[in-house]
Amino acid sequence: MKKPFSRLIILPLVLIGIFLGTASFKSDFFEIAKQIEIFTTLFKEINMNYVDETNPADLMDTAIKSMLTDLDPYTNYWNEQDVEAARINSAGEYTGIGALVKTGAESLTVMEIYKDYPADKAGLKAGDEIIKIGNINVADFKEEAGELLNGAPDSNIDITFRRQGEIKTTSLKRSSVELDAVPFYNLLDDNTAYIVLSKFNAKASTQVAKAFKELKSQGADKVILDLRGNLGGLLNEAINVSNIFIPKDELIVTTKSVIEKYNREYFTQKEPIDTKIPLVVLVNGRSASASEIVAGAVQDLDRGVIVGARSFGKGLVQRPKELAYGTQLKITISRYYTPSGRCIQALDYRSRNEQGKAVRTSVDDYNEFTTRSGRKVYDGGGILPDVQLETSEFSDITQSLLLQDAIFDFATKYYYSHELNDPKEFNFTDADFNEFKKYLESSDFEYQTATEMELSEMIDKAEKEELKSKISTEIEKIRAQISAFKKQELDNKRPEIVSLITDEIIKRYFYKEGLYEYYTDHNPEIAKAQSLLNNPSEYAKILK
């Protein structure tokens, strides 16, 4: 008699669960359907009745992108051109001119030239502003103008550009462009294998393994893996790169989501190349996503020492979802966690400040975890290196300099007023730094501190309360103090600023390959890494 009774209890519970789940689904479905119907009728009315002619595609594009801004910056709508760009980035190959360009309202600015590719052979330089491609003015082109530079192999293209105020023209022939995940590797004088991994595309682990094996055959007995500026890429390639130095069947990363099927654990799948060789991984504030997975695994498993500055702290995993007409939605599906259980996401996109910006996780809210050997590590703000260097930092003022292209534009000015025949001869002097500060004063560079933002809000409130005139003297004193602080801040953050200026200038003369060559003798992060690797007791002390 017990069996029928137990079934009697279970069946209603199951039915209740199904009913509640169905009711919840129906409630969500009704709300979604309701909002879609409202939007559809609104969209139709605007396009039928607005006083001026509208462009439905542009309106929809704006609507979709505006909706996604309420989520996180990595959940994006991709049109057909964006999908193709993502494919190129993952594959590492495309047909074009061999240059990195930035789209502006009136022109395309050449940000970097790839050595020996068509743009380089045609004489284009970083800082050139492309204003016309073939017969098309960039300013008149409403779509992504950079797409005009790509095309069929061996097809010709005429380019009109502005250089230092002078209009010039050139012609070139498009070719296949291969973007290496490992743009540089070399055996340093002390038998250290130095390997630069710039992106986690489909070639990443294969190229790192190839470089490592080659350098080992030349006598390498220690390794520096440089992930600075590596914004990430393919998750599986992060696992495979880790696997080069970490044994088979080790947990590298866990993904967690509210959706059950996205909860996964990722383990190393292959036999490693070398699990004992001393290893240093270099990171900075532009090391993100897959870079942080590798650095986090190396740190949590005590496989090597992390050197540099706190990484970006992305901590989110995206997946592309196919939509209609060749478009895609790149959507954040989960958070990732390092082997010790850390989520190193730095910005909380569910919490916004008064300006609508995501709130950074406070140091007070960091949680403590332990590595395999018991070392303390923390979540909440990227991978904190075992050894921190100020030359790797990205302070607020430095971020502003980068975002406003102040360092890039100064490097352009420097290139056309200085000769440099050998990177070993380069030295950014006190006089050069003073010249940089003068350049900022004459440019439209703006840097607003958090205190300035709060002061502006206070002034607005004071004006509403009719107190502004009464506290105007104090306000001016505060503004003067802020101005003095901002000028001093350039000097306070000089090491990190000079490091970035040096990088940009060296690339102008000797391409990225020359920059990495310069690094091997002049870069403080590499020097520190070598110092650690050549001091086994200090290296071991950090890991224990």
TIZALUM-237924 format. One record per residue (C-alpha): x, y, z; residue number from 1; residue in three letters; chain. Coordinates in nm, 3 decimals. Layout:
! TIZALUM-237924
X  Y  Z  k  r  c
X  Y  Z  NUM  ALA  A;
...
***
This chain:
! TIZALUM-237924
X  Y  Z  k  r  c
0.000  0.000  0.000  1  MET  A;
0.298  0.233  0.041  2  LYS  A;
0.380  0.252  -0.331  3  LYS  A;
0.044  0.397  -0.447  4  PRO  A;
0.056  0.645  -0.155  5  PHE  A;
0.405  0.771  -0.253  6  SER  A;
0.292  0.805  -0.613  7  ARG  A;
-0.010  0.998  -0.494  8  LEU  A;
0.216  1.251  -0.322  9  ILE  A;
0.472  1.280  -0.602  10  ILE  A;
0.225  1.322  -0.888  11  LEU  A;
0.059  1.639  -0.752  12  PRO  A;
0.403  1.784  -0.676  13  LEU  A;
0.515  1.719  -1.034  14  VAL  A;
0.194  1.869  -1.169  15  LEU  A;
0.234  2.173  -0.945  16  ILE  A;
0.593  2.215  -1.069  17  GLY  A;
0.482  2.186  -1.432  18  ILE  A;
0.197  2.429  -1.370  19  PHE  A;
0.421  2.686  -1.201  20  LEU  A;
0.688  2.651  -1.471  21  GLY  A;
0.426  2.682  -1.746  22  THR  A;
0.262  2.979  -1.575  23  ALA  A;
0.597  3.151  -1.541  24  SER  A;
0.681  3.081  -1.905  25  PHE  A;
0.340  3.209  -2.019  26  LYS  A;
0.384  3.524  -1.810  27  SER  A;
0.726  3.594  -1.964  28  ASP  A;
0.600  3.507  -2.312  29  PHE  A;
0.300  3.741  -2.279  30  PHE  A;
0.525  4.030  -2.163  31  GLU  A;
0.770  3.971  -2.452  32  ILE  A;
0.486  3.948  -2.706  33  ALA  A;
0.324  4.260  -2.564  34  LYS  A;
0.643  4.468  -2.588  35  GLN  A;
0.720  4.342  -2.941  36  ILE  A;
0.369  4.440  -3.055  37  GLU  A;
0.409  4.788  -2.902  38  ILE  A;
0.747  4.833  -3.070  39  PHE  A;
0.625  4.704  -3.407  40  THR  A;
0.329  4.943  -3.417  41  THR  A;
0.549  5.235  -3.302  42  LEU  A;
0.813  5.155  -3.565  43  PHE  A;
0.550  5.138  -3.840  44  LYS  A;
0.387  5.467  -3.735  45  GLU  A;
0.721  5.651  -3.732  46  ILE  A;
0.817  5.527  -4.077  47  ASN  A;
0.472  5.607  -4.221  48  MET  A;
0.405  5.943  -4.059  49  ASN  A;
0.728  6.120  -3.960  50  TYR  A;
0.769  6.466  -4.114  51  VAL  A;
1.097  6.377  -4.289  52  ASP  A;
1.197  6.067  -4.481  53  GLU  A;
1.331  5.796  -4.248  54  THR  A;
1.575  5.511  -4.299  55  ASN  A;
1.416  5.199  -4.144  56  PRO  A;
1.748  5.008  -4.133  57  ALA  A;
1.926  5.291  -3.949  58  ASP  A;
1.637  5.336  -3.705  59  LEU  A;
1.629  4.965  -3.625  60  MET  A;
2.007  4.949  -3.588  61  ASP  A;
1.994  5.237  -3.339  62  THR  A;
1.703  5.080  -3.150  63  ALA  A;
1.877  4.743  -3.114  64  ILE  A;
2.210  4.892  -3.004  65  LYS  A;
2.039  5.129  -2.757  66  SER  A;
1.854  4.836  -2.603  67  MET  A;
2.178  4.640  -2.557  68  LEU  A;
2.354  4.928  -2.378  69  THR  A;
2.144  4.840  -2.069  70  ASP  A;
2.324  4.504  -2.050  71  LEU  A;
2.704  4.486  -2.081  72  ASP  A;
2.944  4.618  -2.349  73  PRO  A;
3.013  4.267  -2.480  74  TYR  A;
2.655  4.180  -2.573  75  THR  A;
2.638  4.320  -2.925  76  ASN  A;
2.432  4.305  -3.242  77  TYR  A;
2.643  4.219  -3.547  78  TRP  A;
2.531  4.307  -3.898  79  ASN  A;
2.673  4.113  -4.194  80  GLU  A;
2.992  4.322  -4.199  81  GLN  A;
3.046  4.273  -3.826  82  ASP  A;
3.002  3.896  -3.865  83  VAL  A;
3.266  3.889  -4.137  84  GLU  A;
3.504  4.100  -3.924  85  ALA  A;
3.460  3.856  -3.635  86  ALA  A;
3.532  3.563  -3.865  87  ARG  A;
3.852  3.732  -3.984  88  ILE  A;
3.957  3.802  -3.626  89  ASN  A;
3.905  3.439  -3.524  90  SER  A;
4.063  3.289  -3.835  91  ALA  A;
4.351  3.537  -3.848  92  GLY  A;
4.331  3.578  -4.226  93  GLU  A;
4.163  3.823  -4.463  94  TYR  A;
4.217  3.999  -4.795  95  THR  A;
4.291  4.370  -4.766  96  GLY  A;
4.567  4.629  -4.745  97  ILE  A;
4.745  4.516  -4.426  98  GLY  A;
4.671  4.804  -4.191  99  ALA  A;
4.474  4.871  -3.875  100  LEU  A;
4.240  5.168  -3.922  101  VAL  A;
4.008  5.365  -3.695  102  LYS  A;
3.681  5.503  -3.833  103  THR  A;
3.608  5.872  -3.783  104  GLY  A;
3.330  6.098  -3.911  105  ALA  A;
3.537  6.240  -4.197  106  GLU  A;
3.820  5.992  -4.247  107  SER  A;
3.983  5.662  -4.160  108  LEU  A;
4.293  5.707  -3.945  109  THR  A;
4.570  5.455  -4.003  110  VAL  A;
4.662  5.331  -3.655  111  MET  A;
4.921  5.068  -3.749  112  GLU  A;
5.094  4.943  -4.063  113  ILE  A;
5.179  4.574  -4.099  114  TYR  A;
5.526  4.522  -4.237  115  LYS  A;
5.563  4.415  -4.604  116  ASP  A;
5.190  4.418  -4.676  117  TYR  A;
5.028  4.638  -4.950  118  PRO  A;
4.976  4.950  -4.732  119  ALA  A;
5.341  4.940  -4.627  120  ASP  A;
5.466  4.892  -4.984  121  LYS  A;
5.242  5.180  -5.099  122  ALA  A;
5.404  5.415  -4.847  123  GLY  A;
5.115  5.461  -4.603  124  LEU  A;
5.215  5.551  -4.246  125  LYS  A;
5.046  5.542  -3.905  126  ALA  A;
4.871  5.876  -3.855  127  GLY  A;
4.766  5.912  -4.220  128  ASP  A;
4.399  6.006  -4.261  129  GLU  A;
4.232  5.827  -4.552  130  ILE  A;
3.970  6.059  -4.698  131  ILE  A;
3.889  5.887  -5.027  132  LYS  A;
3.886  5.520  -5.137  133  ILE  A;
3.854  5.484  -5.510  134  GLY  A;
3.583  5.734  -5.604  135  ASN  A;
3.411  5.724  -5.266  136  ILE  A;
3.459  6.000  -5.009  137  ASN  A;
3.483  5.846  -4.663  138  VAL  A;
3.278  6.135  -4.520  139  ALA  A;
2.988  6.048  -4.754  140  ASP  A;
2.992  5.675  -4.684  141  PHE  A;
2.722  5.588  -4.432  142  LYS  A;
2.825  5.227  -4.371  143  GLU  A;
3.152  5.099  -4.219  144  GLU  A;
3.401  5.274  -4.448  145  ALA  A;
3.684  5.043  -4.344  146  GLY  A;
3.513  4.763  -4.537  147  GLU  A;
3.598  4.946  -4.860  148  LEU  A;
3.964  4.863  -4.801  149  LEU  A;
3.895  4.489  -4.816  150  ASN  A;
3.824  4.308  -5.139  151  GLY  A;
3.927  4.036  -5.381  152  ALA  A;
4.293  3.927  -5.390  153  PRO  A;
4.508  4.121  -5.640  154  ASP  A;
4.236  4.385  -5.694  155  SER  A;
4.366  4.741  -5.729  156  ASN  A;
4.263  5.030  -5.509  157  ILE  A;
4.338  5.406  -5.520  158  ASP  A;
4.364  5.589  -5.189  159  ILE  A;
4.364  5.962  -5.117  160  THR  A;
4.492  6.057  -4.773  161  PHE  A;
4.595  6.353  -4.561  162  ARG  A;
4.941  6.357  -4.402  163  ARG  A;
5.047  6.645  -4.182  164  GLN  A;
4.796  6.872  -4.359  165  GLY  A;
4.908  6.773  -4.711  166  GLU  A;
4.682  6.574  -4.948  167  ILE  A;
4.852  6.274  -5.110  168  LYS  A;
4.748  5.978  -5.324  169  THR  A;
4.872  5.622  -5.365  170  THR  A;
4.770  5.299  -5.535  171  SER  A;
4.804  4.946  -5.412  172  LEU  A;
4.698  4.590  -5.482  173  LYS  A;
4.507  4.400  -5.213  174  ARG  A;
4.654  4.074  -5.090  175  SER  A;
4.593  3.801  -4.836  176  SER  A;
4.683  3.926  -4.488  177  VAL  A;
4.775  3.673  -4.221  178  GLU  A;
4.752  3.792  -3.861  179  LEU  A;
4.978  3.577  -3.646  180  ASP  A;
4.870  3.504  -3.291  181  ALA  A;
5.242  3.494  -3.206  182  VAL  A;
5.395  3.793  -3.387  183  PRO  A;
5.736  3.754  -3.219  184  PHE  A;
5.947  3.502  -3.028  185  TYR  A;
6.317  3.489  -2.954  186  ASN  A;
6.579  3.325  -2.735  187  LEU  A;
6.723  3.586  -2.500  188  LEU  A;
7.090  3.596  -2.397  189  ASP  A;
7.026  3.413  -2.069  190  ASP  A;
6.852  3.120  -2.245  191  ASN  A;
6.504  3.257  -2.170  192  THR  A;
6.235  3.180  -2.428  193  ALA  A;
6.045  3.505  -2.489  194  TYR  A;
5.708  3.446  -2.660  195  ILE  A;
5.455  3.718  -2.742  196  VAL  A;
5.093  3.602  -2.772  197  LEU  A;
4.888  3.894  -2.906  198  SER  A;
4.547  3.728  -2.963  199  LYS  A;
4.365  3.403  -2.897  200  PHE  A;
4.257  3.321  -3.252  201  ASN  A;
4.239  2.971  -3.400  202  ALA  A;
4.619  2.965  -3.442  203  LYS  A;
4.711  3.066  -3.086  204  ALA  A;
4.802  2.737  -2.918  205  SER  A;
4.960  2.589  -3.232  206  THR  A;
5.187  2.892  -3.276  207  GLN  A;
5.280  2.914  -2.906  208  VAL  A;
5.366  2.540  -2.903  209  ALA  A;
5.573  2.573  -3.222  210  LYS  A;
5.765  2.874  -3.087  211  ALA  A;
5.824  2.705  -2.751  212  PHE  A;
5.953  2.381  -2.904  213  LYS  A;
6.185  2.572  -3.138  214  GLU  A;
6.329  2.783  -2.856  215  LEU  A;
6.369  2.477  -2.634  216  LYS  A;
6.568  2.308  -2.910  217  SER  A;
6.795  2.616  -2.909  218  GLN  A;
6.862  2.575  -2.536  219  GLY  A;
6.580  2.763  -2.361  220  ALA  A;
6.553  2.660  -1.996  221  ASP  A;
6.296  2.919  -1.879  222  LYS  A;
6.000  3.101  -2.038  223  VAL  A;
5.838  3.445  -2.053  224  ILE  A;
5.486  3.441  -2.203  225  LEU  A;
5.386  3.799  -2.286  226  ASP  A;
5.007  3.856  -2.271  227  LEU  A;
5.020  4.235  -2.233  228  ARG  A;
4.761  4.405  -2.451  229  GLY  A;
4.604  4.070  -2.543  230  ASN  A;
4.228  4.133  -2.528  231  LEU  A;
4.142  3.763  -2.554  232  GLY  A;
3.951  3.555  -2.808  233  GLY  A;
3.859  3.188  -2.825  234  LEU  A;
3.796  3.009  -2.495  235  LEU  A;
3.919  2.670  -2.621  236  ASN  A;
4.247  2.830  -2.727  237  GLU  A;
4.295  2.964  -2.372  238  ALA  A;
4.260  2.603  -2.249  239  ILE  A;
4.504  2.475  -2.511  240  ASN  A;
4.766  2.743  -2.442  241  VAL  A;
4.746  2.665  -2.069  242  SER  A;
4.784  2.296  -2.155  243  ASN  A;
5.131  2.362  -2.302  244  ILE  A;
5.261  2.421  -1.949  245  PHE  A;
4.995  2.248  -1.733  246  ILE  A;
4.937  1.869  -1.709  247  PRO  A;
4.650  1.685  -1.874  248  LYS  A;
4.315  1.665  -1.688  249  ASP  A;
4.368  1.982  -1.484  250  GLU  A;
4.070  2.216  -1.435  251  LEU  A;
4.148  2.549  -1.609  252  ILE  A;
3.821  2.736  -1.596  253  VAL  A;
3.457  2.692  -1.493  254  THR  A;
3.166  2.880  -1.650  255  THR  A;
2.849  2.950  -1.450  256  LYS  A;
2.516  3.085  -1.570  257  SER  A;
2.149  3.100  -1.475  258  VAL  A;
2.101  2.872  -1.778  259  ILE  A;
2.192  2.517  -1.683  260  GLU  A;
2.347  2.411  -2.015  261  LYS  A;
2.610  2.686  -1.994  262  TYR  A;
2.745  2.558  -1.662  263  ASN  A;
3.063  2.377  -1.763  264  ARG  A;
3.409  2.280  -1.643  265  GLU  A;
3.698  2.295  -1.887  266  TYR  A;
3.997  2.066  -1.836  267  PHE  A;
4.325  2.030  -2.022  268  THR  A;
4.289  1.756  -2.285  269  GLN  A;
4.643  1.680  -2.407  270  LYS  A;
4.984  1.584  -2.281  271  GLU  A;
5.176  1.909  -2.208  272  PRO  A;
5.510  2.006  -2.358  273  ILE  A;
5.679  2.099  -2.030  274  ASP  A;
5.529  2.124  -1.680  275  THR  A;
5.854  2.196  -1.496  276  LYS  A;
6.028  2.475  -1.685  277  ILE  A;
6.019  2.805  -1.485  278  PRO  A;
5.749  3.033  -1.628  279  LEU  A;
5.664  3.404  -1.600  280  VAL  A;
5.343  3.544  -1.754  281  VAL  A;
5.331  3.920  -1.825  282  LEU  A;
4.993  4.099  -1.799  283  VAL  A;
4.863  4.456  -1.782  284  ASN  A;
4.535  4.648  -1.779  285  GLY  A;
4.470  4.550  -2.140  286  ARG  A;
4.508  4.177  -2.079  287  SER  A;
4.151  4.048  -2.079  288  ALA  A;
3.923  3.747  -2.116  289  SER  A;
4.123  3.449  -2.250  290  ALA  A;
4.445  3.614  -2.128  291  SER  A;
4.300  3.624  -1.778  292  GLU  A;
4.196  3.258  -1.803  293  ILE  A;
4.556  3.157  -1.879  294  VAL  A;
4.708  3.390  -1.617  295  ALA  A;
4.449  3.283  -1.357  296  GLY  A;
4.515  2.914  -1.416  297  ALA  A;
4.893  2.959  -1.402  298  VAL  A;
4.859  3.154  -1.078  299  GLN  A;
4.599  2.932  -0.907  300  ASP  A;
4.789  2.613  -0.990  301  LEU  A;
5.121  2.771  -0.883  302  ASP  A;
5.260  2.688  -1.226  303  ARG  A;
5.438  3.021  -1.271  304  GLY  A;
5.475  3.380  -1.156  305  VAL  A;
5.255  3.663  -1.287  306  ILE  A;
5.434  3.996  -1.344  307  VAL  A;
5.302  4.339  -1.446  308  GLY  A;
4.981  4.517  -1.349  309  ALA  A;
4.628  4.409  -1.261  310  ARG  A;
4.452  4.271  -1.567  311  SER  A;
4.132  4.417  -1.711  312  PHE  A;
3.884  4.202  -1.516  313  GLY  A;
3.638  4.100  -1.786  314  LYS  A;
3.526  3.769  -1.637  315  GLY  A;
3.242  3.718  -1.889  316  LEU  A;
3.191  3.463  -2.166  317  VAL  A;
3.014  3.543  -2.494  318  GLN  A;
2.867  3.322  -2.762  319  ARG  A;
2.739  3.425  -3.108  320  PRO  A;
2.376  3.339  -3.186  321  LYS  A;
2.256  3.327  -3.546  322  GLU  A;
1.980  3.574  -3.635  323  LEU  A;
1.801  3.646  -3.964  324  ALA  A;
1.965  3.766  -4.288  325  TYR  A;
2.321  3.673  -4.190  326  GLY  A;
2.324  3.882  -3.872  327  THR  A;
2.424  3.762  -3.527  328  GLN  A;
2.382  3.844  -3.160  329  LEU  A;
2.702  3.813  -2.956  330  LYS  A;
2.554  3.755  -2.614  331  ILE  A;
2.706  3.715  -2.269  332  THR  A;
2.599  3.369  -2.153  333  ILE  A;
2.803  3.309  -1.837  334  SER  A;
3.077  3.419  -1.599  335  ARG  A;
3.402  3.231  -1.578  336  TYR  A;
3.586  3.123  -1.266  337  TYR  A;
3.953  3.035  -1.221  338  THR  A;
4.056  2.696  -1.073  339  PRO  A;
4.050  2.837  -0.717  340  SER  A;
3.690  2.956  -0.770  341  GLY  A;
3.757  3.325  -0.838  342  ARG  A;
3.533  3.535  -1.060  343  CYS  A;
3.760  3.822  -1.156  344  ILE  A;
3.491  4.046  -1.311  345  GLN  A;
3.581  4.405  -1.220  346  ALA  A;
3.268  4.593  -1.331  347  LEU  A;
2.915  4.515  -1.212  348  ASP  A;
2.690  4.595  -1.510  349  TYR  A;
2.379  4.532  -1.299  350  ARG  A;
2.470  4.830  -1.077  351  SER  A;
2.507  5.174  -1.236  352  ARG  A;
2.613  5.511  -1.093  353  ASN  A;
2.438  5.844  -1.161  354  GLU  A;
2.618  5.874  -1.497  355  GLN  A;
2.487  5.530  -1.598  356  GLY  A;
2.832  5.370  -1.581  357  LYS  A;
2.887  5.023  -1.438  358  ALA  A;
3.016  5.024  -1.081  359  VAL  A;
3.364  4.886  -1.017  360  ARG  A;
3.385  4.617  -0.751  361  THR  A;
3.524  4.773  -0.432  362  SER  A;
3.841  4.633  -0.278  363  VAL  A;
3.640  4.592  0.043  364  ASP  A;
3.413  4.349  -0.141  365  ASP  A;
3.692  4.125  -0.271  366  TYR  A;
3.678  3.764  -0.148  367  ASN  A;
3.985  3.564  -0.050  368  GLU  A;
4.076  3.235  -0.219  369  PHE  A;
4.385  3.016  -0.208  370  THR  A;
4.609  2.870  -0.475  371  THR  A;
4.704  2.502  -0.475  372  ARG  A;
4.999  2.569  -0.241  373  SER  A;
4.789  2.791  -0.013  374  GLY  A;
4.884  3.139  -0.138  375  ARG  A;
4.616  3.405  -0.094  376  LYS  A;
4.450  3.539  -0.410  377  VAL  A;
4.140  3.755  -0.455  378  TYR  A;
3.844  3.790  -0.689  379  ASP  A;
3.659  4.096  -0.811  380  GLY  A;
3.915  4.297  -1.001  381  GLY  A;
4.114  4.110  -1.262  382  GLY  A;
4.427  3.902  -1.203  383  ILE  A;
4.654  4.080  -0.954  384  LEU  A;
5.017  3.995  -1.042  385  PRO  A;
5.249  3.833  -0.792  386  ASP  A;
5.498  4.108  -0.880  387  VAL  A;
5.356  4.451  -0.967  388  GLN  A;
5.539  4.714  -1.174  389  LEU  A;
5.433  5.077  -1.215  390  GLU  A;
5.544  5.080  -1.580  391  THR  A;
5.261  4.835  -1.650  392  SER  A;
4.989  5.042  -1.484  393  GLU  A;
4.700  5.217  -1.659  394  PHE  A;
4.587  5.499  -1.428  395  SER  A;
4.285  5.720  -1.501  396  ASP  A;
4.494  5.989  -1.668  397  ILE  A;
4.674  5.730  -1.880  398  THR  A;
4.342  5.580  -1.988  399  GLN  A;
4.226  5.927  -2.092  400  SER  A;
4.545  5.981  -2.294  401  LEU  A;
4.487  5.652  -2.474  402  LEU  A;
4.113  5.700  -2.533  403  LEU  A;
4.168  6.046  -2.681  404  GLN  A;
4.464  5.929  -2.896  405  ASP  A;
4.690  6.190  -2.730  406  ALA  A;
4.986  5.950  -2.715  407  ILE  A;
4.920  5.832  -3.072  408  PHE  A;
4.901  6.186  -3.209  409  ASP  A;
5.216  6.293  -3.022  410  PHE  A;
5.403  5.993  -3.167  411  ALA  A;
5.295  6.103  -3.516  412  THR  A;
5.430  6.452  -3.450  413  LYS  A;
5.753  6.306  -3.309  414  TYR  A;
5.803  6.078  -3.611  415  TYR  A;
5.797  6.365  -3.858  416  TYR  A;
6.040  6.579  -3.654  417  SER  A;
6.301  6.322  -3.544  418  HIS  A;
6.528  6.075  -3.719  419  GLU  A;
6.592  5.733  -3.571  420  LEU  A;
6.795  5.465  -3.747  421  ASN  A;
6.844  5.213  -3.468  422  ASP  A;
6.591  5.131  -3.192  423  PRO  A;
6.882  5.080  -2.951  424  LYS  A;
6.961  5.451  -2.987  425  GLU  A;
6.617  5.561  -2.867  426  PHE  A;
6.583  5.732  -2.531  427  ASN  A;
6.280  5.935  -2.427  428  PHE  A;
6.448  6.219  -2.237  429  THR  A;
6.328  6.475  -1.981  430  ASP  A;
6.317  6.729  -2.263  431  ALA  A;
6.096  6.494  -2.468  432  ASP  A;
5.856  6.450  -2.175  433  PHE  A;
5.833  6.828  -2.128  434  ASN  A;
5.761  6.854  -2.500  435  GLU  A;
5.482  6.603  -2.454  436  PHE  A;
5.329  6.809  -2.172  437  LYS  A;
5.345  7.125  -2.388  438  LYS  A;
5.179  6.932  -2.669  439  TYR  A;
4.890  6.837  -2.439  440  LEU  A;
4.841  7.202  -2.340  441  GLU  A;
4.810  7.305  -2.705  442  SER  A;
4.584  7.012  -2.799  443  SER  A;
4.219  6.948  -2.715  444  ASP  A;
4.307  6.683  -2.457  445  PHE  A;
4.068  6.683  -2.160  446  GLU  A;
4.102  6.491  -1.838  447  TYR  A;
3.827  6.509  -1.580  448  GLN  A;
3.891  6.368  -1.234  449  THR  A;
3.623  6.204  -1.021  450  ALA  A;
3.647  6.504  -0.787  451  THR  A;
3.571  6.739  -1.079  452  GLU  A;
3.261  6.537  -1.165  453  MET  A;
3.139  6.555  -0.806  454  GLU  A;
3.219  6.929  -0.796  455  LEU  A;
3.008  6.986  -1.108  456  SER  A;
2.717  6.803  -0.947  457  GLU  A;
2.760  7.010  -0.629  458  MET  A;
2.761  7.335  -0.829  459  ILE  A;
2.437  7.232  -1.007  460  ASP  A;
2.273  7.163  -0.672  461  LYS  A;
2.406  7.489  -0.527  462  ALA  A;
2.263  7.680  -0.823  463  GLU  A;
1.920  7.526  -0.765  464  LYS  A;
1.940  7.617  -0.398  465  GLU  A;
2.067  7.969  -0.484  466  GLU  A;
2.394  7.908  -0.298  467  LEU  A;
2.632  7.929  -0.594  468  LYS  A;
2.719  8.298  -0.551  469  SER  A;
2.787  8.249  -0.181  470  LYS  A;
3.038  7.967  -0.231  471  ILE  A;
3.193  8.085  -0.561  472  SER  A;
3.525  8.183  -0.396  473  THR  A;
3.564  7.837  -0.242  474  GLU  A;
3.470  7.674  -0.573  475  ILE  A;
3.745  7.864  -0.757  476  GLU  A;
3.999  7.761  -0.493  477  LYS  A;
3.902  7.396  -0.536  478  ILE  A;
3.925  7.428  -0.915  479  ARG  A;
4.274  7.577  -0.885  480  ALA  A;
4.381  7.291  -0.660  481  GLN  A;
4.237  7.034  -0.901  482  ILE  A;
4.419  7.199  -1.192  483  SER  A;
4.750  7.186  -1.003  484  ALA  A;
4.686  6.821  -0.915  485  PHE  A;
4.619  6.731  -1.279  486  LYS  A;
4.946  6.887  -1.392  487  LYS  A;
5.130  6.702  -1.118  488  GLN  A;
4.952  6.379  -1.210  489  GLU  A;
5.136  6.369  -1.544  490  LEU  A;
5.465  6.366  -1.354  491  ASP  A;
5.338  6.119  -1.095  492  ASN  A;
5.236  5.873  -1.366  493  LYS  A;
5.538  5.940  -1.584  494  ARG  A;
5.676  5.579  -1.586  495  PRO  A;
5.357  5.429  -1.730  496  GLU  A;
5.304  5.719  -1.974  497  ILE  A;
5.662  5.713  -2.102  498  VAL  A;
5.639  5.335  -2.147  499  SER  A;
5.335  5.376  -2.375  500  LEU  A;
5.485  5.670  -2.566  501  ILE  A;
5.802  5.466  -2.624  502  THR  A;
5.597  5.176  -2.760  503  ASP  A;
5.410  5.399  -3.003  504  GLU  A;
5.722  5.581  -3.126  505  ILE  A;
5.929  5.265  -3.179  506  ILE  A;
5.645  5.111  -3.384  507  LYS  A;
5.648  5.414  -3.617  508  ARG  A;
6.007  5.352  -3.720  509  TYR  A;
6.049  4.976  -3.689  510  PHE  A;
5.698  4.825  -3.695  511  TYR  A;
5.569  4.596  -3.420  512  LYS  A;
5.851  4.349  -3.488  513  GLU  A;
6.104  4.621  -3.408  514  GLY  A;
5.916  4.706  -3.091  515  LEU  A;
5.944  4.350  -2.961  516  TYR  A;
6.311  4.347  -3.052  517  GLU  A;
6.351  4.669  -2.855  518  TYR  A;
6.166  4.512  -2.563  519  TYR  A;
6.421  4.233  -2.526  520  THR  A;
6.689  4.484  -2.417  521  ASP  A;
6.493  4.779  -2.277  522  HIS  A;
6.160  4.668  -2.131  523  ASN  A;
6.136  4.681  -1.747  524  PRO  A;
5.877  4.401  -1.728  525  GLU  A;
6.097  4.165  -1.928  526  ILE  A;
6.400  4.266  -1.723  527  ALA  A;
6.213  4.189  -1.401  528  LYS  A;
6.091  3.857  -1.540  529  ALA  A;
6.446  3.760  -1.634  530  GLN  A;
6.571  3.863  -1.291  531  SER  A;
6.314  3.633  -1.125  532  LEU  A;
6.381  3.342  -1.358  533  LEU  A;
6.755  3.370  -1.297  534  ASN  A;
6.703  3.365  -0.920  535  ASN  A;
6.550  3.022  -0.844  536  PRO  A;
6.518  3.089  -0.470  537  SER  A;
6.324  3.413  -0.523  538  GLU  A;
6.107  3.248  -0.789  539  TYR  A;
6.031  2.955  -0.557  540  ALA  A;
5.966  3.187  -0.263  541  LYS  A;
5.691  3.369  -0.454  542  ILE  A;
5.518  3.042  -0.543  543  LEU  A;
5.532  2.909  -0.187  544  LYS  A;
***
